[in-house]
Amino acid sequence: MSRSELKKAYDCLTPSPGAKARMYNGLLEKADRRCTGGCWGPGSLRRLALAAAFNCLAVALGVAAALALRPDPAEPPPSPPVLAEPAPTAAPEQGLEELSLGLWELGMGGKTAQAEMISLQGFRGSPEYEAALEWQRFLTDYDPDGSILAQSGNGWTAYDEKYSAYNCYTREMTGQVDALCERYGLVPLTGMKVFDTPEELFDQARTGAFFSREGPGWENEPDMWYGYGDGSFFLEGELSFTGQAPIWPLPLSYQLTCCAKGSFSTVCLNIGSAAAYDQWHYMSKSGAELLLARRGGSALVVADRPESFVVLHVLDPVTLGEAVQREQSLDRETLEAIADCFDFSQIP
């Protein structure tokens, strides 16, 4: 696999929470061994690794899952779980189609497949959406064979707090960040911090307590959270329904991304095909207007808040590599119950 293919594969990877924790700890151990106060300064590799995570971990299906759409004819197809796919319905006026960044080609090991990516910054027409779309187009055309990346170890580094969230490795890339911020009136993501407690996250993001560890009939186990000075943040964990007859019997892994409006964020999500999702609007018990979408065991909850754009992604166990057999997919009632485990009205 070429360096370019390897980088693209990593950028589209969505490992399980446990695997990500092992990857993260490995990165930190490597950073501790290599970073001794050199040109980046102590701790900068930690910040760079987490900045890359903010841009990469939210990609939904990953390259391997996308390539499963085009299996190698020489290999026997895997046995998928038994799922009752929901019948797609007419998309709401502001549905996933209004978040679509179009079809993008993913490649790994010489194979390619197309998948639909969506913006996690806002709906089409917003400055945040348009800047993210231009950035993805720039990356598609820039360094397609990875030759520039292969030479990036020549001593020049793009490390600067202003660019740490964008994985830049040339001046052309940092220049593009500057140009997009100026064109759309946005500011770059800076001031990244890893949080030790939910209260630290609430304080940094200037939110109320939008989640708790337990509630009536459910338990929430967040295991990673970090954010930026503008209030943007990333949270992931596992949600379980409890009781003798829970509405859903299996633990649900999730990722929650909040992008502050007025900031330049580049995170995007691979959803396969927006048209395949059952979509509807829902008023949560806390009074927040939400867009809900489901397909098989994966689902999305979108909250367009006055100052933030929030996307809760419920990961299908199949995409996490877990051998889970189910007879039905998440239904509307279950997804609405999942949405009500979070208080989106507490996010400005």
C-alpha positions in Angstrom: 0.0 0.0 0.0 1.4 3.4 -0.9 1.8 6.2 1.6 -1.0 8.1 -0.1 -3.4 5.1 0.2 -2.4 4.6 3.8 -3.1 8.2 4.7 -6.5 8.1 3.0 -7.4 4.8 4.7 -6.4 6.3 8.1 -8.5 9.4 7.4 -11.6 7.2 6.9 -11.1 4.8 9.8 -13.7 4.3 12.5 -12.4 1.8 15.0 -14.3 0.7 18.1 -14.0 2.8 21.3 -11.7 0.2 22.8 -9.5 0.0 19.7 -9.3 3.8 19.5 -8.2 3.9 23.2 -5.4 1.5 22.4 -4.4 3.5 19.3 -4.5 6.8 21.4 -2.4 5.3 24.2 0.1 4.1 21.6 0.3 7.5 20.0 0.9 9.1 23.4 3.6 6.6 24.3 5.3 7.2 20.9 5.0 11.0 21.5 6.6 10.7 24.9 9.5 8.8 23.5 10.1 11.1 20.5 9.2 14.5 21.8 11.9 15.9 24.1 11.4 19.6 23.6 12.5 19.8 20.0 11.1 22.0 17.2 7.4 21.3 18.2 7.9 21.7 21.9 6.7 19.4 24.7 3.3 17.9 24.2 2.8 19.1 20.7 2.6 15.6 19.3 -0.2 14.9 21.7 -2.1 17.9 20.4 -1.4 17.0 16.8 -2.6 13.4 17.3 -5.9 14.6 19.0 -6.4 17.2 16.3 -6.1 14.5 13.7 -8.6 12.4 15.7 -11.2 15.3 15.7 -11.0 15.3 11.9 -10.8 11.6 11.3 -12.7 9.6 13.9 -16.1 10.8 12.9 -16.0 9.1 9.4 -18.8 6.6 9.7 -18.3 3.4 7.6 -14.6 3.6 6.8 -12.8 2.5 3.7 -13.1 -1.2 4.4 -16.9 -0.9 4.8 -17.2 1.1 1.7 -15.1 -1.4 -0.2 -17.5 -4.1 1.0 -19.9 -2.7 -1.6 -17.5 -4.0 -4.2 -16.2 -7.3 -2.9 -13.3 -9.2 -4.5 -15.0 -11.9 -6.6 -12.2 -14.3 -5.6 -13.2 -14.0 -2.0 -16.3 -15.5 -0.5 -18.7 -12.9 0.7 -19.1 -12.6 4.5 -22.3 -13.6 6.2 -24.0 -10.3 7.3 -26.4 -10.0 10.3 -30.1 -10.4 9.5 -31.5 -6.9 9.3 -34.9 -5.5 8.4 -34.0 -2.3 6.5 -36.4 0.6 7.1 -38.3 1.7 4.1 -36.8 5.1 3.0 -39.4 8.0 3.3 -39.5 11.4 1.6 -36.7 13.4 3.1 -37.7 16.4 5.3 -37.1 19.9 3.8 -33.8 20.1 5.7 -32.7 16.5 5.6 -29.5 14.6 5.1 -29.5 15.6 1.4 -29.0 19.2 2.6 -25.9 18.0 4.4 -24.5 16.0 1.5 -21.0 16.8 0.3 -21.5 14.5 -2.7 -20.1 11.1 -3.6 -16.4 10.7 -2.8 -14.1 7.9 -3.9 -12.4 5.9 -1.2 -9.5 3.7 -1.9 -7.4 1.1 -0.1 -5.0 -1.6 -1.3 -5.7 -0.7 -5.0 -9.5 -1.0 -4.6 -11.9 1.9 -4.7 -15.5 2.6 -3.9 -17.8 5.6 -3.7 -19.7 6.7 -0.7 -21.7 9.8 0.2 -20.2 12.1 2.7 -22.1 14.6 4.8 -21.1 17.8 6.5 -21.1 18.0 10.3 -20.8 21.8 10.3 -24.2 22.9 9.0 -26.7 22.7 6.1 -25.9 23.6 2.5 -25.5 27.3 2.0 -24.1 28.0 5.4 -20.5 29.4 5.4 -19.4 26.5 7.6 -20.7 24.0 5.1 -19.3 25.8 2.0 -15.9 26.1 3.5 -15.8 22.4 4.5 -16.9 21.4 1.0 -14.1 23.5 -0.6 -11.6 22.0 1.7 -12.6 18.5 0.8 -12.3 19.4 -2.9 -8.9 20.9 -2.3 -7.7 17.7 -0.6 -9.0 15.6 -3.5 -7.0 17.5 -6.1 -3.9 18.2 -3.9 -1.1 15.6 -3.7 -3.2 12.8 -5.3 -0.3 10.4 -5.5 1.1 11.2 -2.0 4.4 12.4 -3.4 4.3 15.7 -1.5 3.4 13.9 1.7 6.3 11.5 1.1 8.7 14.4 1.1 7.1 16.2 4.1 9.9 15.0 6.4 12.4 17.4 4.8 12.4 19.6 7.9 9.5 21.9 7.2 6.6 21.5 9.6 3.2 23.2 9.6 2.9 23.0 13.3 1.2 26.1 14.6 -1.7 26.4 16.9 -3.6 28.0 14.1 -3.3 24.9 11.9 -3.1 22.1 14.3 -6.6 20.9 13.6 -6.1 20.5 9.9 -3.3 18.0 9.4 -1.3 20.4 7.2 2.1 19.3 6.0 2.9 22.1 3.4 2.6 25.9 3.2 0.0 25.4 0.4 -2.2 23.6 2.8 -1.9 26.3 5.5 -2.5 28.9 2.9 -5.7 27.2 1.9 -6.9 27.3 5.5 -6.2 31.0 5.7 -8.0 31.6 2.4 -11.1 29.7 3.4 -11.3 31.4 6.7 -11.0 34.8 5.1 -13.5 34.0 2.3 -16.2 32.7 4.6 -15.6 34.9 7.6 -14.6 32.0 9.8 -11.9 31.5 12.5 -9.6 28.4 12.8 -10.0 25.9 15.6 -7.5 26.6 18.4 -7.0 26.0 22.1 -7.6 22.2 22.0 -8.0 20.5 25.4 -8.7 17.0 26.6 -11.2 16.9 29.5 -11.0 14.7 32.6 -14.6 15.2 33.7 -17.9 16.1 32.0 -18.0 19.3 34.1 -14.8 20.4 32.4 -16.4 19.8 29.0 -19.5 21.8 29.9 -17.4 24.7 31.2 -15.1 24.8 28.1 -17.9 24.4 25.6 -20.1 26.9 27.6 -23.1 24.4 27.7 -25.4 23.2 30.3 -25.3 19.6 31.4 -26.5 18.1 28.1 -25.8 14.5 29.2 -25.5 12.5 32.4 -24.3 9.0 33.2 -27.7 7.6 33.9 -31.4 8.4 33.6 -34.8 6.7 33.8 -34.3 3.4 32.0 -30.8 4.1 30.5 -27.1 4.4 31.3 -24.5 6.5 29.5 -20.8 5.7 29.7 -18.8 8.4 27.9 -15.1 7.4 27.6 -13.5 10.2 25.6 -14.1 13.9 25.2 -12.1 16.9 24.0 -12.7 20.3 22.4 -11.5 23.7 21.3 -11.6 27.2 22.7 -14.5 28.2 20.5 -16.8 25.6 22.0 -16.5 22.9 19.4 -16.1 19.4 20.9 -16.1 15.7 20.3 -17.6 13.1 22.7 -18.0 9.4 22.4 -19.3 6.6 24.6 -21.7 3.8 25.0 -25.4 4.0 25.7 -27.5 1.1 27.2 -31.2 0.8 28.0 -31.9 -0.9 31.3 -34.8 -2.7 33.0 -36.6 -6.0 32.5 -37.8 -5.1 29.0 -35.4 -2.5 27.6 -36.5 -0.8 24.4 -33.2 -2.0 22.8 -31.3 -4.9 24.3 -27.7 -4.2 23.1 -25.2 -1.5 24.1 -25.0 1.3 21.5 -21.7 3.0 20.6 -22.0 6.6 19.7 -20.0 9.7 18.6 -21.3 13.2 19.2 -19.7 16.1 17.3 -20.5 19.7 18.1 -19.2 22.4 15.6 -19.4 26.0 16.8 -20.9 28.3 14.1 -18.4 30.8 12.9 -15.5 28.4 13.1 -13.7 26.5 10.3 -14.2 22.8 10.9 -13.5 20.0 8.3 -15.0 16.9 9.9 -17.3 14.9 7.7 -19.2 11.6 7.9 -19.5 8.7 5.4 -23.1 7.5 5.4 -23.2 5.4 2.3 -26.3 6.9 0.7 -28.5 9.7 2.2 -31.5 8.4 0.1 -31.4 5.1 1.9 -32.3 6.6 5.3 -35.7 6.9 6.9 -35.8 10.6 8.0 -38.2 12.7 10.1 -38.3 15.7 12.4 -38.7 15.2 16.1 -39.3 17.6 19.0 -37.4 16.1 22.0 -38.7 16.0 25.5 -36.4 18.8 26.4 -37.9 21.0 23.6 -35.1 20.8 21.0 -36.0 20.4 17.3 -34.1 17.5 15.8 -33.6 15.7 12.5 -33.6 11.9 13.0 -32.4 9.4 10.4 -32.0 5.6 10.6 -30.7 2.9 8.4 -30.2 -0.6 9.7 -28.4 -0.5 13.1 -26.9 3.0 12.5 -28.6 6.3 13.0 -28.1 10.0 13.2 -29.6 12.7 15.4 -29.0 16.3 14.1 -29.6 19.4 16.1 -29.2 22.8 14.4 -28.7 25.1 17.4 -28.5 28.9 17.4 -24.7 28.9 18.0 -23.7 25.2 17.2 -24.4 22.4 14.8 -24.6 19.0 16.6 -24.6 15.5 15.2 -25.0 12.3 17.3 -23.9 9.3 15.3 -25.1 5.9 16.5 -22.6 3.3 15.1 -23.9 0.1 13.6 -22.1 -2.8 15.4 -21.5 -4.3 11.9 -19.2 -1.4 11.0 -17.3 -1.9 14.3 -16.5 -5.5 13.4 -18.7 -7.0 16.1 -20.5 -10.3 15.3 -24.0 -9.1 16.3 -27.1 -10.9 15.1 -30.3 -8.9 15.1 -33.7 -9.6 13.6 -34.7 -5.9 13.3 -33.1 -2.5 12.8 -33.5 0.5 15.1 -37.1 1.7 14.7 -38.4 5.2 15.1 -39.4 4.8 18.7 -36.0 3.5 19.7 -34.1 6.3 17.9 -36.4 8.9 19.6 -35.6 7.3 23.0 -31.9 7.5 22.2 -32.3 11.2 21.3 -34.0 11.9 24.6 -31.0 10.5 26.6 -29.3 13.8 25.7 -30.6 17.3 26.4 -29.7 19.2 23.2 -31.5 22.3 24.5 -28.5 22.7 26.9 -26.2 23.3 23.9 -26.3 27.0 22.8 
